[in-house]
Amino acid sequence: MAASAGVGVWLSGVLSSAKASPSVAKGRLLVTNKGDRTLSIVDPATHRQVAVIPEDGVTGHEVAASLDGKLAFVPIFGDAGVGKAGTDGRLIRVIDIDQAAIVGTVDLGRGLRPHAAVVCPRTGLLYVTTELANAVCIIDPTTLVVQGSIPTGAAQSHMLALSRDGQRGFTSNVKPGSVSVLDLQTRKLAKVIPVCEVTQRISLSHDDRLVFTSDQSTPRLAVIDAAALEFKQWVPLPGIGFGTASTADGDLLITLTGTNEVIRLDVSTMKVVGRLSVPKAPQEVLVRPDGAIAYVSCDASKQVAAIDLHRFAVETLIDVGADADGLAWAVG
């Protein structure tokens, strides 16, 4: 746990860009801009957007990068929110990051609202939630062929997290308020775990032992035992939680969209140990592979906040596109 921030301490404000980051990892930050229907490529060394690629279709919300950092995969969800009336997307755009251009498209054959995209860290396979099919589809990222799918046993399977060993997948099912556990080896549903009335995003602890998702009606975080596949406990939060991500030292970062904050949770004690102001409507949070920086997409500001995790302070704000949301890291 970082010792730079105490409970209830507000560490707001943007540090001068002249103050160097603890380190700059090789790679690029990818950001989906729902309002512009584009993908931004950001240079982490300069904190600047260096390319913008039109998605050529209705809105993509999320993005994933191939293990070699060469390709980005953007599911084209549609022009509505989860469970709401609107266009049903059916495509997944494949973008060459160096060329900053679309180089392929996966067509799912019908409108399925593909949403969260995750590349398995062990196999390199691409997994994408398909909300209208109540399933997760499996795609070979080299041939762009759909290999099959895994049923989630629930509607509105919106977000997806994979264990690092490539054995398990976990989906958050929004309106059912549940978490589905997928066996990635047998490609079968292992279990559906009831959580609350409405949930949203999902992530795993740094050691893959715990699964986290936030109640969208009550300010509390659900904790699931990833081995026992059972609900473990509720953790009170100072606001409704949304995106989550684990730090290298095992803490959990949580965005609070209502109060425009990022909080830091000590997972060993399940206590909030830091609170940080960020621009309006923080969405997704991504921890850089070197563990030094966390990026938070801020939907209403057209910005991404870069947070120095050693000091738990906003290092700088990165200008991107309208309704910035999904984030991914492409290795260099």
C-alpha positions in Angstrom: 0.0 0.0 0.0 1.3 3.5 -0.8 1.9 5.7 2.2 1.6 9.0 0.4 -2.1 9.6 1.1 -4.3 9.2 4.2 -8.0 8.6 4.5 -10.0 11.7 3.7 -7.0 13.6 2.3 -7.8 15.4 -0.9 -4.8 15.4 -3.2 -6.2 17.5 -6.0 -4.6 19.7 -8.6 -2.4 19.0 -11.6 1.3 18.8 -11.0 3.5 20.9 -13.4 4.4 18.9 -16.5 8.0 20.0 -15.9 8.1 17.6 -13.0 9.1 14.3 -14.6 7.1 11.2 -14.2 8.8 8.4 -12.1 9.4 6.6 -15.3 8.1 6.4 -18.9 7.3 2.9 -20.1 7.8 2.0 -23.7 4.4 1.8 -25.4 1.4 3.8 -26.3 -1.9 4.6 -24.6 -5.1 3.9 -26.6 -8.3 5.8 -25.9 -11.8 5.3 -27.4 -13.7 8.5 -27.8 -17.5 7.7 -27.9 -18.6 11.2 -28.9 -16.2 11.4 -31.9 -16.3 7.7 -32.8 -12.5 7.7 -32.9 -9.5 6.0 -31.4 -6.7 8.2 -29.9 -3.1 7.1 -29.7 -1.2 8.9 -27.0 2.6 9.1 -26.5 3.2 8.6 -22.8 6.5 10.4 -22.9 5.0 13.7 -24.0 1.4 13.1 -22.7 0.2 14.1 -26.2 -2.3 12.6 -28.6 -0.2 11.7 -31.7 -2.9 10.2 -33.9 -6.7 10.0 -34.2 -8.3 7.1 -36.2 -12.0 7.3 -37.3 -13.8 4.0 -36.5 -15.9 4.3 -39.6 -19.1 3.2 -37.9 -21.3 3.7 -34.9 -19.7 4.2 -31.6 -17.0 1.9 -30.1 -16.7 2.1 -26.3 -13.8 -0.2 -25.5 -10.4 -1.2 -26.9 -7.8 -3.9 -26.5 -4.2 -4.3 -27.8 -2.5 -7.4 -29.2 0.3 -8.9 -27.0 2.9 -7.5 -29.4 1.5 -4.0 -29.3 1.0 -3.8 -33.0 -2.8 -4.0 -33.3 -5.8 -2.4 -31.6 -9.2 -4.0 -31.5 -12.3 -1.8 -31.1 -15.7 -3.4 -30.8 -18.4 -1.2 -32.4 -21.1 -1.3 -29.8 -23.8 1.0 -31.2 -25.2 4.5 -30.5 -26.9 3.7 -27.2 -26.1 2.7 -23.6 -26.4 -0.8 -22.3 -29.9 -2.0 -22.3 -31.2 1.1 -24.1 -32.8 1.3 -27.5 -30.5 2.1 -30.4 -28.3 0.7 -33.1 -26.9 -2.8 -32.6 -23.3 -2.9 -33.6 -21.9 -6.0 -35.3 -18.3 -5.1 -36.2 -14.9 -5.1 -34.5 -12.4 -2.8 -36.1 -8.7 -3.8 -36.3 -6.3 -0.9 -36.3 -2.6 -1.0 -37.1 -1.1 1.3 -34.4 2.0 2.3 -36.2 0.1 3.1 -39.4 -2.8 4.7 -37.5 -5.2 3.1 -39.9 -7.9 0.4 -40.0 -6.4 -2.7 -41.5 -9.2 -5.3 -40.9 -12.7 -5.8 -39.6 -14.4 -8.7 -37.9 -18.0 -9.0 -38.9 -20.1 -11.0 -36.3 -22.8 -11.5 -38.9 -25.6 -9.7 -37.0 -26.1 -7.0 -34.5 -24.8 -8.3 -31.1 -23.5 -5.1 -29.5 -19.9 -6.2 -29.0 -18.5 -4.3 -26.1 -15.6 -5.2 -23.8 -12.5 -6.5 -25.6 -9.7 -8.3 -23.7 -6.7 -10.1 -25.0 -5.7 -13.2 -22.9 -2.2 -12.6 -21.5 -1.3 -16.3 -21.9 -2.8 -17.3 -25.3 -3.2 -14.0 -27.1 -6.7 -14.8 -28.0 -9.2 -11.9 -28.2 -12.3 -12.2 -26.1 -15.2 -9.8 -26.7 -18.5 -9.6 -24.9 -21.6 -9.7 -27.1 -24.5 -8.4 -25.1 -27.4 -9.4 -27.3 -26.1 -13.0 -27.5 -25.6 -13.4 -23.7 -22.1 -14.6 -24.6 -18.4 -13.9 -25.0 -17.0 -14.5 -28.5 -13.5 -15.8 -29.1 -11.4 -14.5 -32.0 -8.0 -15.5 -33.4 -6.2 -12.1 -33.6 -4.0 -13.2 -36.4 -6.6 -14.7 -38.8 -9.5 -12.5 -37.4 -11.7 -15.7 -37.4 -14.3 -16.2 -34.7 -13.4 -19.5 -33.1 -16.5 -19.8 -31.0 -18.2 -18.4 -28.0 -18.9 -19.0 -24.3 -22.4 -18.5 -22.9 -22.7 -16.1 -19.9 -26.1 -17.3 -18.7 -27.2 -13.7 -18.3 -28.3 -10.7 -20.2 -26.3 -7.5 -20.6 -22.9 -9.1 -20.1 -21.1 -5.8 -20.4 -17.5 -5.9 -19.1 -15.0 -8.7 -18.9 -11.9 -9.6 -16.9 -9.5 -12.5 -17.4 -7.2 -14.3 -15.0 -3.6 -14.0 -15.9 -3.2 -17.8 -16.3 -5.9 -17.9 -19.0 -8.1 -20.2 -17.0 -11.1 -18.0 -16.0 -13.1 -15.2 -17.3 -15.6 -13.0 -15.3 -18.3 -10.8 -16.8 -20.4 -8.2 -15.1 -24.0 -8.5 -16.1 -25.5 -5.0 -15.7 -29.2 -5.2 -15.2 -29.3 -8.8 -13.8 -26.7 -7.5 -11.3 -24.6 -10.6 -11.4 -21.2 -11.9 -12.3 -20.7 -14.9 -14.7 -17.7 -17.1 -14.3 -16.4 -18.6 -17.5 -14.1 -21.6 -17.9 -11.9 -20.5 -20.8 -10.4 -24.0 -21.3 -13.7 -25.9 -21.8 -15.4 -22.8 -23.1 -18.4 -23.3 -20.8 -20.2 -21.3 -18.1 -19.0 -22.3 -14.7 -21.3 -20.3 -12.5 -23.5 -17.1 -12.2 -23.0 -15.3 -8.9 -25.9 -12.9 -7.9 -24.5 -9.6 -6.6 -27.0 -6.7 -6.5 -29.8 -5.1 -8.6 -27.5 -3.3 -11.0 -23.7 -3.6 -11.5 -21.3 -2.3 -14.1 -17.6 -2.8 -14.5 -15.3 -5.6 -13.2 -11.7 -6.3 -12.4 -9.4 -8.7 -10.6 -7.0 -8.2 -7.8 -3.3 -8.0 -8.5 -3.0 -11.7 -7.4 -6.2 -12.8 -9.2 -7.7 -14.0 -5.9 -10.5 -11.5 -5.7 -13.1 -10.1 -8.2 -14.4 -6.6 -7.8 -17.6 -4.9 -9.1 -19.6 -1.9 -7.9 -23.2 -1.7 -6.9 -24.8 1.1 -9.1 -27.5 1.9 -6.6 -25.6 1.9 -3.3 -22.1 3.2 -2.6 -20.4 -0.2 -2.0 -18.0 -2.5 -3.7 -18.7 -6.2 -4.1 -15.8 -8.6 -3.4 -16.0 -12.1 -4.8 -13.6 -15.0 -3.9 -12.2 -16.0 -7.3 -11.2 -19.5 -6.1 -14.4 -20.4 -4.2 -16.6 -18.6 -6.7 -18.6 -17.1 -3.9 -19.6 -13.6 -2.8 -17.2 -12.6 -0.1 -18.2 -9.2 1.3 -19.3 -5.6 0.7 -17.0 -2.7 1.1 -18.6 0.8 1.8 -17.4 3.5 -0.6 -17.7 7.3 -0.3 -19.7 7.3 -3.6 -21.0 5.1 -6.4 -18.1 3.2 -7.8 -17.5 2.6 -11.5 -14.2 1.6 -13.1 -11.6 -0.3 -11.1 -8.0 -1.5 -11.5 -5.3 -3.0 -9.3 -2.0 -1.3 -8.6 1.4 -3.1 -8.7 1.4 -3.1 -4.9 -2.0 -4.6 -4.6 -4.2 -1.6 -3.9 -7.4 -1.0 -5.8 -8.2 2.2 -7.7 -11.9 3.0 -8.1 -13.5 5.9 -10.1 -16.4 7.7 -8.5 -18.4 9.3 -11.3 -20.8 11.2 -9.1 -18.1 13.0 -7.0 -15.5 13.1 -9.8 -12.8 11.3 -7.8 -10.5 8.4 -7.9 -10.1 6.6 -4.6 -7.4 4.2 -3.4 -8.5 1.1 -1.5 -6.0 -0.9 0.7 -7.2 -4.4 -0.2 -5.5 -5.9 2.8 -7.8 -3.9 5.1 -10.5 -3.0 2.7 -10.2 0.7 3.8 -10.0 3.8 1.7 -6.5 5.3 2.0 -6.6 8.1 -0.5 -9.0 10.3 -2.4 -8.1 12.4 -5.5 -10.1 14.9 -7.5 -10.1 14.4 -11.3 -12.1 16.0 -14.2 -15.8 15.4 -14.5 -17.3 11.9 -15.0 -14.2 9.6 -14.6 -14.8 6.3 -16.3 -12.2 3.6 -16.8 -8.9 3.3 -15.0 -5.7 1.6 -16.4 -2.5 1.0 -14.6 0.6 1.2 -16.8 2.7 -2.0 -16.9 5.5 -0.4 -15.0 3.2 0.4 -12.1 4.1 4.1 -12.0 1.2 5.8 -13.7 -2.6 5.2 -13.8 -4.7 6.6 -16.6 -8.3 7.6 -16.0 -10.6 8.5 -18.8 -12.8 11.5 -18.0 -15.9 11.4 -20.2 -17.2 14.9 -19.9 -13.9 16.7 -20.2 -12.3 15.2 -23.3 -9.3 14.4 -21.2 -7.4 11.5 -19.6 -5.9 12.1 -16.2 -2.4 10.7 -15.7 -2.0 9.9 -12.0 1.5 9.5 -10.4 0.9 6.5 -8.2 4.0 7.1 -6.0 2.6 10.5 -4.9 -1.0 9.7 -5.7 -1.4 13.0 -7.5 -2.5 14.0 -10.9 0.6 14.5 -12.9 -1.1 16.0 -16.0 -4.2 16.0 -18.1 -4.1 14.6 -21.6 -6.4 16.1 -24.3 -8.2 13.5 -26.3 -11.6 13.2 -27.9 -15.2 13.7 -26.8 -16.6 11.2 -24.3 -13.3 9.5 -23.7 -14.0 6.0 -22.2 -12.1 2.8 -23.0 -8.4 2.5 -22.4 -5.7 0.0 -23.3 -1.9 -0.1 -23.3 0.0 -1.2 -26.4 3.5 -2.4 -25.5 6.4 -0.7 -27.3 
